[in-house]
Amino acid sequence: MSDQPTTAVDLAWNVRNSVSKAVDVVDEYLARIDERDGEINAFNLVLTDQARERAAEIDEMISLGRDPGPLAGVPVALKDNLCTRGIPTTCSSKILADWKPPYDATVVTRLRDAGAIFVGKTNLDEFAMGSSTENSAFGPTKNPLDTSRVPGGSSGGSAAAVAANFAAVSFGSDTGGSIRQPAALCGVVGVKPTYGAVSRLGLIAFGSSLDQIGPFAHTVRDAAVALETISGHDPGDSTSIQQGPLDLSRTLDSGVEGLRVGRISDLPKGASPDVEERLEAAFDALREAGAEIVDVEMPAFNYGLTAYYLIAPAEASSNLARFDGVRFGMRTPAPDTNSMYTATRTDGFGAEVKRRIMLGTYALSAGYYDAYYGRAQKVRRLIANDFAAAYAKADVLLTPASPTVAFKLGDKASDPLAMYLCDTYTIPSNLTGDPGMSVPFGTGEHGMPVGVQILAPALKDHVMFQAAATLERHMQNHQDQNVSGS
C-alpha cells in the first residue's frame, strides 16, 4: 500500500477505464484510515460499509458500459456540517450529536452523481467557529505532518484527511478562511469559490452572507475538477448565481504571460519571516513566468478582522437560534419551556460558540445595532471598494494564507484574539464574496508547509486557478531539479 498520493483525476481515469476496481481503491483508503486516524482524529464518522457498497455499485456500472462520472471511484471526505441523508451530521457539537438529516446537501448530491465515494464525515471546530479544530466535542484533530501541531480550522478534519491521504479530495466550508488557512497549514490546495457559485443548500449555516463550500486536494487540477463538479445554479438556494458550472480546467495550462499580479503595499503586518520569504518567492516565480507585478493600496483590508467579528457573530446568533431543543438535536429536560431552552443551549454548545452567540446578540441588540453591526457593514462596503480599485490594476492578488506555519496544540486555545488573528489575510475576501485559494509553496519554520493565497475578482475563479497552476508547476520543477541534482 503506497503512501504517495494518487491524484483524483488519475484515480477516476483508472476506475473508468477498468485499470483499477473502485472496491480496491476504497479498501486501500479505508485501510489507511484504520491504521492512522486513531492518532489524527480527522473523522467524526467513517462510512466503511456505505463506501464499500457504493464502490461495488460503481464497478457494476462500469461493467455494464455506463460512465459513473468525472469522480468515479474517488474517495471523498465531507466536513460534518454538510447534510447527509440518514447519516449523522453533528457540526462537531453535542447539541447535534445524534441528528440525522432527512435530506442531502446539494453538493453531496452532485458529488454522488459524479461517482464520488464518501468515506467519512470530518471533524471541525464546533459549528465551524475556530481556526485550529480544537473547539470540537469530538476532541481536536492533529496535523498529520506533525501531530503535536494543529491542522488549522475550522475545516481541519477535511484538510488533515487529504494531507494524511485518507481521501483523495475533501470538502469544507469557508466563512473567514476555514478552507484556505487549514490548507496552508497542512500543505494541500484549498479553495473558496466566488460566493454563490456553489449551492449552500444543506450546509448548516454559520454566517449566511459569508459561508462558501469548497474543495481540498493534492493538486490544483484535482481541486478544479472537484469545484467544477459541485458548482452551478441551484434553484433551492436563493443566493445561488444563475449560471452553469465553473469552467476551470481548460485554462490551467495557459500560463500567466501578461497577467497582472497585485502586491498589497499596505498589507497588515503580522506574517512571520519564513512566510514572508515564501510569498516573495511566489512573486518571483510568477514574474519569471511572464506576469507583471504591480503595487496596489488597500487601506480597508486592515479593518477586515474587526468588521468580520461583528458581522459573523451577528449572523451566527440568528442562525443558531434554531437549536433550541424543540425541533431537532438534543434536549435537556427542565420544568418549563424557557428553562429548557436555557438548559439545552448551556449543555449543548461549547465555549467558543457561546462566546460568538453572545457577541452577535449584543451587536444586534437595541441601542447598539447602528454603533456595531451597522458600522461593520459600512466597513464591509469600504473593503469591497478597495478590492474593486485593486482589481482595476491587477488581475489577481497575492498574500499569505496564514500568518505562520502550523502552531502547537494548545498554544492559542486560551487566547481568543490570538486565534482570531490567524484569519487576518483570509477574512476580507469572505466579506466581499470574491474567490480565494491557498496553494502549497514550500516550507517554513520547523519544516512545516507554507501556503500562498491567490485572490481574484468575483467569477474570475479560472484566472485564480491559472496563477495557482503556474505556482504549482514552479514548485514541481524546483523539486525535480533538486532530485536530479542530488
RODO-2510 file (C-alpha; in nm, 4 decimals, decimal comma):
residues 486
     n   res          X          Y          Z
     1     m     0,0000     0,0000     0,0000
     2     s     0,1608     0,3239    -0,1183
     3     d     0,1615     0,6413     0,0878
     4     q     0,2386     0,8502    -0,2221
     5     p    -0,0840     1,0322    -0,3089
     6     t    -0,2532     0,9384    -0,6345
     7     t    -0,4395     1,2294    -0,7868
     8     a    -0,8173     1,2183    -0,8003
     9     v    -0,8021     1,2683    -1,1776
    10     d    -0,5791     0,9604    -1,2147
    11     l    -0,7887     0,7527    -0,9749
    12     a    -1,1069     0,8323    -1,1682
    13     w    -0,9395     0,7591    -1,5040
    14     n    -0,8118     0,4239    -1,3776
    15     v    -1,1527     0,3234    -1,2430
    16     r    -1,3444     0,4397    -1,5516
    17     n    -1,1059     0,2512    -1,7794
    18     s    -1,1045    -0,0652    -1,5653
    19     v    -0,7359    -0,0301    -1,4764
    20     s    -0,8440    -0,0319    -1,1094
    21     k    -1,1530    -0,1534    -0,9298
    22     a    -1,3352     0,1028    -0,7173
    23     v    -1,3654    -0,1564    -0,4388
    24     d    -0,9873    -0,1971    -0,4281
    25     v    -0,9303     0,1789    -0,4269
    26     v    -1,1744     0,2258    -0,1395
    27     d    -1,0261    -0,0631     0,0592
    28     e    -0,6798     0,0937     0,0289
    29     y    -0,8040     0,4278     0,1655
    30     l    -1,0111     0,2662     0,4413
    31     a    -0,7063     0,0636     0,5484
    32     r    -0,5050     0,3848     0,5728
    33     i    -0,7791     0,5463     0,7829
    34     d    -0,7979     0,2422     1,0084
    35     e    -0,4223     0,2415     1,0525
    36     r    -0,3715     0,6072     1,1434
    37     d    -0,6884     0,8037     1,2172
    38     g    -0,6823     0,6988     1,5815
    39     e    -0,3785     0,9249     1,6038
    40     i    -0,5024     1,2079     1,3766
    41     n    -0,8774     1,2202     1,4584
    42     a    -0,9684     1,3618     1,1166
    43     f    -1,3049     1,1828     1,1145
    44     n    -1,6111     1,2025     1,3358
    45     l    -1,7569     0,9081     1,1444
    46     v    -1,6009     0,6624     0,8977
    47     l    -1,8534     0,5239     0,6476
    48     t    -1,6873     0,1862     0,5919
    49     d    -1,9908    -0,0211     0,4861
    50     q    -2,1531     0,2545     0,2797
    51     a    -1,8255     0,3245     0,0975
    52     r    -1,7761    -0,0406     0,0042
    53     e    -2,1364    -0,0737    -0,1137
    54     r    -2,1036     0,2382    -0,3284
    55     a    -1,7724     0,1157    -0,4732
    56     a    -1,9386    -0,2106    -0,5769
    57     e    -2,2144    -0,0085    -0,7468
    58     i    -1,9542     0,1956    -0,9367
    59     d    -1,7776    -0,1203    -1,0564
    60     e    -2,1105    -0,2666    -1,1648
    61     m    -2,1950     0,0463    -1,3659
    62     i    -1,8596     0,0267    -1,5459
    63     s    -1,9049    -0,3440    -1,6233
    64     l    -2,2351    -0,2505    -1,7898
    65     g    -2,0660     0,0141    -2,0015
    66     r    -2,2043     0,3139    -1,8120
    67     d    -1,9894     0,6131    -1,7141
    68     p    -2,0239     0,6886    -1,3404
    69     g    -1,8905     1,0428    -1,3818
    70     p    -1,5732     1,2525    -1,3536
    71     l    -1,5037     1,1433    -0,9933
    72     a    -1,5717     0,7735    -1,0495
    73     g    -1,4420     0,5742    -0,7551
    74     v    -1,2682     0,8724    -0,5934
    75     p    -1,2693     0,8534    -0,2098
    76     v    -1,4126     1,1813    -0,0764
    77     a    -1,4434     1,3131     0,2801
    78     l    -1,7153     1,5597     0,3839
    79     k    -1,6981     1,8209     0,6579
    80     d    -1,9503     1,7283     0,9244
    81     n    -2,1639     2,0385     0,8658
    82     l    -2,2775     1,9141     0,5225
    83     c    -2,6116     1,7361     0,5475
    84     t    -2,6098     1,3671     0,4555
    85     r    -2,9471     1,1929     0,4483
    86     g    -2,9785     0,9316     0,7215
    87     i    -2,6148     0,9782     0,8260
    88     p    -2,5262     1,1791     1,1395
    89     t    -2,4361     1,5435     1,0749
    90     t    -2,3120     1,6876     1,4022
    91     c    -2,1192     2,0104     1,3332
    92     s    -1,8869     1,8598     1,5994
    93     s    -2,1360     1,9772     1,8629
    94     k    -2,3074     1,7934     2,1466
    95     i    -2,6305     1,9685     2,0541
    96     l    -2,6473     1,7758     1,7223
    97     a    -2,4691     1,4593     1,8354
    98     d    -2,7494     1,2224     1,7257
    99     w    -2,9098     1,4231     1,4446
   100     k    -2,9580     1,2523     1,1067
   101     p    -3,0746     1,4902     0,8315
   102     p    -3,3742     1,3876     0,6171
   103     y    -3,2026     1,5205     0,3013
   104     d    -2,8666     1,5587     0,1303
   105     a    -2,6903     1,8884     0,0711
   106     t    -2,6895     1,9831    -0,2984
   107     v    -2,3104     1,9463    -0,3006
   108     v    -2,3431     1,5913    -0,1655
   109     t    -2,5960     1,5014    -0,4361
   110     r    -2,3739     1,6410    -0,7117
   111     l    -2,0694     1,4547    -0,5844
   112     r    -2,2598     1,1272    -0,5648
   113     d    -2,3925     1,1807    -0,9176
   114     a    -2,0312     1,2341    -1,0321
   115     g    -1,9286     0,8916    -0,8992
   116     a    -1,7581     1,0032    -0,5763
   117     i    -1,7457     0,7605    -0,2840
   118     f    -1,7895     0,9093     0,0633
   119     v    -1,5506     0,7588     0,3157
   120     g    -1,6480     0,9696     0,6168
   121     k    -1,7580     1,2904     0,7883
   122     t    -1,4693     1,5039     0,9106
   123     n    -1,4055     1,6854     1,2365
   124     l    -1,4326     2,0648     1,2650
   125     d    -1,4362     2,3459     1,5140
   126     e    -1,7877     2,3367     1,6569
   127     f    -2,0311     2,4958     1,4100
   128     a    -1,7227     2,5993     1,2070
   129     m    -1,6160     2,8524     1,4717
   130     g    -1,2404     2,8364     1,5139
   131     s    -0,9011     2,8276     1,3448
   132     s    -0,7429     2,5145     1,4888
   133     t    -1,0067     2,2346     1,5127
   134     e    -0,9565     2,2308     1,8873
   135     n    -1,3148     2,3514     1,9570
   136     s    -1,4807     2,0163     1,8851
   137     a    -1,6996     1,7986     2,1021
   138     f    -1,5126     1,5036     1,9461
   139     g    -1,1680     1,6236     2,0543
   140     p    -0,9013     1,8039     1,8499
   141     t    -0,7722     1,6973     1,5115
   142     k    -0,3928     1,6788     1,4767
   143     n    -0,1780     1,7845     1,1842
   144     p    -0,0684     1,4656     1,0006
   145     l     0,2714     1,6224     0,9252
   146     d     0,3436     1,6833     1,2958
   147     t     0,0885     1,5523     1,5431
   148     s     0,1991     1,7990     1,8110
   149     r     0,0574     2,0779     1,5919
   150     v    -0,2871     2,1908     1,4801
   151     p    -0,4186     2,1309     1,1275
   152     g    -0,5852     2,4734     1,1189
   153     g    -0,9581     2,5277     1,1187
   154     s    -1,2416     2,5207     1,1114
   155     s    -1,2156     2,2592     0,8339
   156     g    -0,9143     2,0950     0,9978
   157     g    -1,0512     1,7431     0,9668
   158     s    -1,1033     1,7822     0,5922
   159     a    -0,7547     1,9284     0,5415
   160     a    -0,5975     1,6551     0,7552
   161     a    -0,7887     1,3831     0,5666
   162     v    -0,6276     1,4862     0,2373
   163     a    -0,2839     1,5543     0,3903
   164     a    -0,2840     1,2079     0,5514
   165     n    -0,4080     1,0509     0,2246
   166     f    -0,7282     0,9290     0,3913
   167     a    -0,9228     1,0805     0,0987
   168     a    -0,8198     1,1957    -0,2483
   169     v    -1,0439     1,5019    -0,2181
   170     s    -1,2366     1,6513     0,0718
   171     f    -1,4810     1,9356     0,1180
   172     g    -1,5086     2,2064     0,3790
   173     s    -1,6777     2,5387     0,4345
   174     d    -1,5076     2,8783     0,4420
   175     t    -1,6658     3,1643     0,6400
   176     g    -1,3487     3,3592     0,7218
   177     g    -1,0700     3,1379     0,5936
   178     s    -1,1789     2,7948     0,7147
   179     i    -1,0661     2,6209     0,3949
   180     r    -0,7623     2,8284     0,2984
   181     q    -0,5953     2,8505     0,6406
   182     p    -0,6021     2,4731     0,7169
   183     a    -0,4974     2,4013     0,3573
   184     a    -0,1914     2,6203     0,4168
   185     l    -0,1086     2,4550     0,7496
   186     c    -0,1471     2,1019     0,6111
   187     g     0,0294     2,1604     0,2786
   188     v    -0,2644     2,0954     0,0436
   189     v    -0,4651     2,3010    -0,2059
   190     g    -0,7790     2,4656    -0,0633
   191     v    -1,0345     2,6798    -0,2475
   192     k    -1,3092     2,9222    -0,1503
   193     p    -1,5038     2,9926    -0,4714
   194     t    -1,6975     3,3063    -0,5611
   195     y    -1,9930     3,3496    -0,3230
   196     g    -2,2980     3,1957    -0,4896
   197     a    -2,1031     2,9795    -0,7361
   198     v    -2,1672     2,6730    -0,5170
   199     s    -2,5027     2,5969    -0,3546
   200     r    -2,5221     2,6334     0,0231
   201     l    -2,8400     2,4232     0,0446
   202     g    -2,7697     2,1635     0,3127
   203     l    -2,4721     2,3450     0,4626
   204     i    -2,5562     2,4123     0,8277
   205     a    -2,5260     2,7889     0,8393
   206     f    -2,2771     2,9891     1,0448
   207     g    -2,2686     3,3255     0,8631
   208     s    -2,5066     3,3112     0,5686
   209     s    -2,3599     3,6080     0,3800
   210     l    -2,0069     3,4681     0,4222
   211     d    -2,0227     3,0865     0,4029
   212     q    -1,8994     2,9019     0,0951
   213     i    -1,8267     2,5349     0,0264
   214     g    -1,5055     2,4349    -0,1477
   215     p    -1,2559     2,1520    -0,2012
   216     f    -0,9243     2,0385    -0,0566
   217     a    -0,6997     1,8420    -0,2914
   218     h    -0,3417     1,7321    -0,3532
   219     t    -0,3193     1,9217    -0,6828
   220     v    -0,4643     2,2320    -0,8447
   221     r    -0,6178     2,0193    -1,1226
   222     d    -0,7915     1,7921    -0,8714
   223     a    -0,9303     2,1000    -0,6966
   224     a    -1,0507     2,2379    -1,0313
   225     v    -1,2339     1,9163    -1,1241
   226     a    -1,3873     1,8903    -0,7764
   227     l    -1,5075     2,2516    -0,7851
   228     e    -1,6462     2,2165    -1,1370
   229     t    -1,8436     1,9150    -1,0147
   230     i    -2,0177     2,0953    -0,7269
   231     s    -2,0661     2,4403    -0,8841
   232     g    -2,3563     2,5726    -1,0893
   233     h    -2,7001     2,7176    -1,0213
   234     d    -2,9297     2,5604    -0,7621
   235     p    -3,2892     2,6907    -0,7510
   236     g    -3,3068     2,5690    -0,3905
   237     d    -3,0534     2,8324    -0,2799
   238     s    -3,1702     3,1931    -0,3144
   239     t    -2,8086     3,3172    -0,3152
   240     s    -2,7023     3,0815    -0,5965
   241     i    -2,5750     3,2622    -0,9085
   242     q    -2,7791     3,1842    -1,2184
   243     q    -2,5061     3,0371    -1,4330
   244     g    -2,3646     2,6981    -1,5218
   245     p    -2,0760     2,5197    -1,3509
   246     l    -1,7414     2,6958    -1,3265
   247     d    -1,5027     2,6222    -1,6159
   248     l    -1,1610     2,5906    -1,4536
   249     s    -0,9628     2,3000    -1,6020
   250     r    -0,9495     2,4463    -1,9521
   251     t    -0,7136     2,7314    -1,8591
   252     l    -0,4801     2,5502    -1,6181
   253     d    -0,2036     2,5188    -1,8780
   254     s    -0,2424     2,8732    -2,0159
   255     g     0,0353     3,0227    -1,8038
   256     v     0,0483     3,3786    -1,6731
   257     e     0,2170     3,5688    -1,9560
   258     g     0,0921     3,9280    -1,9294
   259     l    -0,1106     3,8619    -1,6121
   260     r    -0,1007     4,1476    -1,3607
   261     v    -0,0273     4,0203    -1,0097
   262     g    -0,1005     4,2641    -0,7291
   263     r     0,1225     4,3164    -0,4290
   264     i    -0,0693     4,4915    -0,1476
   265     s     0,1748     4,7584    -0,0279
   266     d    -0,0168     4,8307     0,2937
   267     l    -0,0954     4,4681     0,3810
   268     p    -0,1470     4,4154     0,7572
   269     k     0,1725     4,3217     0,9391
   270     g     0,1990     4,0015     1,1355
   271     a     0,3258     3,7359     0,8955
   272     s     0,6342     3,5544     1,0228
   273     p     0,9653     3,5952     0,8320
   274     d     0,9513     3,2431     0,6857
   275     v     0,6021     3,3065     0,5450
   276     e     0,7115     3,6445     0,4040
   277     e     1,0076     3,4752     0,2378
   278     r     0,7877     3,2191     0,0621
   279     l     0,5476     3,4931    -0,0503
   280     e     0,8364     3,6836    -0,2095
   281     a     0,9482     3,3633    -0,3805
   282     a     0,5959     3,3254    -0,5221
   283     f     0,6060     3,6781    -0,6654
   284     d     0,9449     3,5936    -0,8204
   285     a     0,8112     3,2701    -0,9700
   286     l     0,5165     3,4456    -1,1333
   287     r     0,7434     3,7232    -1,2632
   288     e     0,9755     3,4635    -1,4168
   289     a     0,6720     3,3014    -1,5804
   290     g     0,5810     3,6274    -1,7540
   291     a     0,3487     3,8000    -1,5096
   292     e     0,3743     4,1696    -1,4251
   293     i     0,3951     4,2548    -1,0542
   294     v     0,2043     4,5735    -0,9664
   295     d     0,1669     4,7547    -0,6339
   296     v    -0,1842     4,8254    -0,5060
   297     e    -0,3080     5,0005    -0,1922
   298     m    -0,5948     4,8574     0,0130
   299     p    -0,6210     5,0543     0,3401
   300     a    -0,9564     4,8994     0,4371
   301     f    -0,8024     4,5482     0,4244
   302     n    -0,6701     4,6221     0,7739
   303     y    -1,0252     4,6529     0,9091
   304     g    -1,1439     4,3165     0,7784
   305     l    -1,0892     4,1310     1,1041
   306     t    -1,2787     4,3933     1,3072
   307     a    -1,5778     4,4039     1,0721
   308     y    -1,5905     4,0252     1,0441
   309     y    -1,6039     3,9666     1,4182
   310     l    -1,9184     4,1773     1,4370
   311     i    -2,0922     4,0563     1,1197
   312     a    -2,0182     3,6825     1,1524
   313     p    -2,1255     3,6502     1,5197
   314     a    -2,4380     3,8556     1,4450
   315     e    -2,5360     3,6136     1,1684
   316     a    -2,4402     3,3167     1,3871
   317     s    -2,6589     3,4366     1,6751
   318     s    -2,9531     3,4386     1,4341
   319     n    -2,8717     3,1093     1,2592
   320     l    -2,8041     2,9176     1,5795
   321     a    -3,1294     3,0304     1,7430
   322     r    -3,2950     2,7294     1,5763
   323     f    -3,1028     2,4898     1,8029
   324     d    -3,3407     2,5134     2,0971
   325     g    -3,4171     2,1553     2,1977
   326     v    -3,7591     2,1583     2,0301
   327     r    -3,7274     2,0755     1,6609
   328     f    -3,4088     1,8671     1,6378
   329     g    -3,0955     1,7855     1,8284
   330     m    -3,0530     1,7184     2,1986
   331     r    -3,2886     1,8399     2,4714
   332     t    -3,2081     1,8925     2,8379
   333     p    -3,5276     1,8412     3,0450
   334     a    -3,6460     2,1379     3,2539
   335     p    -3,9702     2,2364     3,4350
   336     d    -4,0806     2,4921     3,1720
   337     t    -4,0059     2,5878     2,8109
   338     n    -3,7790     2,8841     2,8756
   339     s    -3,5768     2,6871     3,1295
   340     m    -3,5487     2,4020     2,8783
   341     y    -3,4149     2,6416     2,6101
   342     t    -3,1516     2,7715     2,8507
   343     a    -3,0516     2,4290     2,9837
   344     t    -3,0304     2,2747     2,6357
   345     r    -2,8163     2,5519     2,4921
   346     t    -2,5971     2,5659     2,8035
   347     d    -2,5288     2,1925     2,7861
   348     g    -2,5182     2,1619     2,4068
   349     f    -2,2966     2,4494     2,2948
   350     g    -1,9241     2,4770     2,3631
   351     a    -1,7467     2,7838     2,5000
   352     e    -1,6458     2,9393     2,1647
   353     v    -1,9962     2,9032     2,0198
   354     k    -2,1471     3,0652     2,3297
   355     r    -1,8894     3,3460     2,3079
   356     r    -1,9839     3,4255     1,9493
   357     i    -2,3596     3,3990     2,0069
   358     m    -2,3319     3,6466     2,2946
   359     l    -2,1143     3,8830     2,0922
   360     g    -2,3539     3,8677     1,7970
   361     t    -2,6639     3,9134     2,0084
   362     y    -2,5064     4,2177     2,1728
   363     a    -2,4117     4,3681     1,8361
   364     l    -2,7704     4,3290     1,7128
   365     s    -2,9418     4,4499     2,0296
   366     a    -3,1467     4,7683     2,0564
   367     g    -2,9282     5,0712     2,1096
   368     y    -2,6135     4,9016     1,9779
   369     y    -2,7159     4,7873     1,6279
   370     d    -2,6089     5,1057     1,4474
   371     a    -2,2916     5,1511     1,6506
   372     y    -2,1664     4,7965     1,5897
   373     y    -2,3401     4,5833     1,3260
   374     g    -2,4456     4,8777     1,1093
   375     r    -2,0999     5,0313     1,1170
   376     a    -1,9355     4,6963     1,0414
   377     q    -2,1483     4,6681     0,7280
   378     k    -2,0266     5,0129     0,6189
   379     v    -1,6674     4,8977     0,6671
   380     r    -1,7533     4,5909     0,4584
   381     r    -1,8545     4,8271     0,1787
   382     l    -1,5224     5,0122     0,2070
   383     i    -1,3330     4,6835     0,1837
   384     a    -1,5305     4,5906    -0,1300
   385     n    -1,4465     4,9315    -0,2791
   386     d    -1,0764     4,8764    -0,2083
   387     f    -1,0848     4,5351    -0,3742
   388     a    -1,2608     4,6795    -0,6793
   389     a    -0,9950     4,9520    -0,7084
   390     a    -0,7169     4,6944    -0,6722
   391     y    -0,8683     4,4712    -0,9388
   392     a    -0,8769     4,7645    -1,1787
   393     k    -0,4947     4,7477    -1,1665
   394     a    -0,4351     4,3750    -1,1058
   395     d    -0,5896     4,0508    -1,2295
   396     v    -0,5059     3,8607    -0,9099
   397     l    -0,3601     3,9475    -0,5697
   398     l    -0,1041     3,7511    -0,3692
   399     t    -0,0910     3,7402     0,0123
   400     p    -0,0011     3,4875     0,2819
   401     a    -0,2803     3,2377     0,3504
   402     s    -0,1814     3,2090     0,7171
   403     p     0,0477     3,4432     0,9155
   404     t     0,2501     3,1451     1,0418
   405     v     0,3040     2,7764     0,9860
   406     a     0,1039     2,5326     1,1993
   407     f     0,1331     2,6148     1,5690
   408     k     0,1418     2,3765     1,8644
   409     l    -0,1807     2,2291     2,0015
   410     g    -0,2964     2,4443     2,2931
   411     d    -0,0755     2,7434     2,2058
   412     k    -0,3646     2,9792     2,1334
   413     a    -0,6550     2,7932     2,2931
   414     s    -0,6793     3,0289     2,5923
   415     d    -0,6363     3,3480     2,3878
   416     p    -0,9303     3,4057     2,1501
   417     l    -0,7782     3,7203     1,9978
   418     a    -0,4551     3,5397     1,9072
   419     m    -0,6665     3,2679     1,7440
   420     y    -0,8777     3,5215     1,5528
   421     l    -0,5622     3,6833     1,4113
   422     c    -0,4915     3,3577     1,2249
   423     d    -0,7548     3,4690     0,9710
   424     t    -0,6162     3,8192     0,9088
   425     y    -0,5397     3,7563     0,5410
   426     t    -0,8348     3,5347     0,4512
   427     i    -1,1316     3,7208     0,6026
   428     p    -1,1529     4,0214     0,3647
   429     s    -1,2473     3,8120     0,0601
   430     n    -1,5317     3,6498     0,2561
   431     l    -1,6662     3,9977     0,3263
   432     t    -1,6567     4,0813    -0,0466
   433     g    -1,7658     3,7416    -0,1822
   434     d    -1,4591     3,7155    -0,4071
   435     p    -1,2794     3,3824    -0,4604
   436     g    -0,9557     3,2859    -0,2897
   437     m    -0,7344     2,9803    -0,2672
   438     s    -0,4262     2,8575    -0,0862
   439     v    -0,1516     2,6787    -0,2790
   440     p     0,1373     2,4970    -0,1053
   441     f     0,4594     2,6840    -0,1794
   442     g     0,7448     2,5280     0,0089
   443     t     0,8149     2,5055     0,3791
   444     g     0,8944     2,7424     0,6632
   445     e     0,9851     2,7094     1,0267
   446     h     1,0149     2,3518     1,1643
   447     g     0,9850     2,2221     0,8066
   448     m     0,6096     2,2850     0,8083
   449     p     0,4215     2,3859     0,4908
   450     v     0,3575     2,7456     0,3848
   451     g     0,0551     2,8354     0,1740
   452     v     0,0377     3,1328    -0,0615
   453     q    -0,3077     3,2864    -0,1056
   454     i    -0,4277     3,3895    -0,4520
   455     l    -0,7275     3,6235    -0,4666
   456     a    -0,9301     3,7184    -0,7746
   457     p    -1,2424     3,9207    -0,8613
   458     a    -1,5856     3,7585    -0,8385
   459     l    -1,6435     3,4984    -1,1107
   460     k    -1,2772     3,5130    -1,2162
   461     d    -1,2070     3,1851    -1,0393
   462     h    -1,0464     3,0498    -1,3576
   463     v    -0,7829     3,3275    -1,3553
   464     m    -0,7035     3,2449    -0,9926
   465     f    -0,6570     2,8793    -1,0932
   466     q    -0,4259     2,9819    -1,3803
   467     a    -0,1938     3,1545    -1,1359
   468     a    -0,2193     2,8639    -0,8900
   469     a    -0,1258     2,6097    -1,1582
   470     t     0,1780     2,8189    -1,2511
   471     l     0,2987     2,8295    -0,8903
   472     e     0,2420     2,4552    -0,8608
   473     r     0,4447     2,3880    -1,1763
   474     h     0,7247     2,6084    -1,0424
   475     m     0,7389     2,4042    -0,7211
   476     q     0,7284     2,0773    -0,9145
   477     n     1,0138     2,1872    -1,1394
   478     h     1,2129     2,3050    -0,8369
   479     q     1,1663     1,9695    -0,6658
   480     d     1,2585     1,7819    -0,9842
   481     q     1,5791     1,9867    -1,0140
   482     n     1,6674     1,9101    -0,6524
   483     v     1,6152     1,5399    -0,7142
   484     s     1,8167     1,5367    -1,0371
   485     g     2,0957     1,7385    -0,8729
   486     s     2,1225     1,5214    -0,5634
***
